[in-house]
Amino acid sequence: MLGEEFTLLAPIFYLILFFTLVNFLYLRFFQNKIKSNYHVVLNSIFFLVIATVLLFQEGIIVDEFNKSPGSMNFILSIISGVVFLLSLFFINKKTSK
């Protein structure tokens, strides 16, 4: 049986998801005020890369210390990826008009 659940990186995943959602909402509702949407998308890409690296590092830490992995961080990473894909969809929708 594995040890207790490892949750030390969970606040970072929540923060990354929050910033990704803010980027998405900014793209969705303030499209007319943004001169270049690609800066916001690039920012979202950085957040997605950071979340992926953190998820990988968490797996290493969990394995080394014989802890139980938390599924919430994986779910938050998937949600961040989906929000990023939605941002790309709205960028392409805006540029095609």
N, C-alpha and C positions, 0 to 999 in steps of 0.2 A: 504494500500500500504506500502511496506517495504521501509526502508531508503536507503541511498546510499550504493553502493557495498563495501564490506570489502576486501581490497587488501593488507593489511599490511604484510601478510605472503607469498605473491607471490614471492619475491626475494629468500626466503629460498627454496621454491619448485623448482625454476629454478636452484639454486645451487645444490640441491640434484639430479635433473635430469642430470645436467652436469657431476657430479661425477659418476653417474651410467653409463652414456654413455662412460666416460673415462675408467671405469672398463671394459665395454663391448669391446671397441676398443682394449684395452690392451690384453684381452683374445683372441680376434679374430685375431689380426695381429702379436702378439708377443708370440704366444703359445710355440715356440721352446725355447725361452729365459727364460720362467717361470719354476721354479723348482716345485712349488706347486700352482696349480690353485685355490685350496680351500681357500687360504687366500683372494684372490680377490673376490671369491663368498661370503665368510663370510662378507667381507666389503660391498658388494652389499646388502646383507641381512640386515645389520645394517641401510643402507640408506633407504631401503624399509620400515623398521619398523619405522624409524624416520618420514618418509613421511606420513605413516598411522596415527601415533599419532598426528602429526601436523594437518592433515585433520580433525581428530576427535575433537581436541581442537579448531580449527577454527569454526567448527559447533557450539560448545558451546558458543564461543565468539559472533558469529553472532546472535545466539538466545538471548543471554543476552542483547545485545545492540540494538536489533531490526534493524539489518542491512540486506542488501540483500547479499546472498552468491554468491561468484564468482565461476563460473563453470570452470575457467581455472585451478585452483588448483586441482580440481578433475581430470581433463583431464591429468594434469602433473603427478599425482599419478598413474593413469592407465598406462601411457606411461612408467613410471619407472618400474612398475610391468612387463610389456611386455618385456622391455629391460633385466630385471633380468631373465625372463624365457628363452630368447634367449641366455643369458650367460650360463645358465644351459644346454641348448641344445648343445652348442659348447663344453662345458666341457665333457659331455657324449659322444659326437662324437669323441673327442680326445682320451678319455680313452678306447673306444671300438676298436680302431685301433691296 
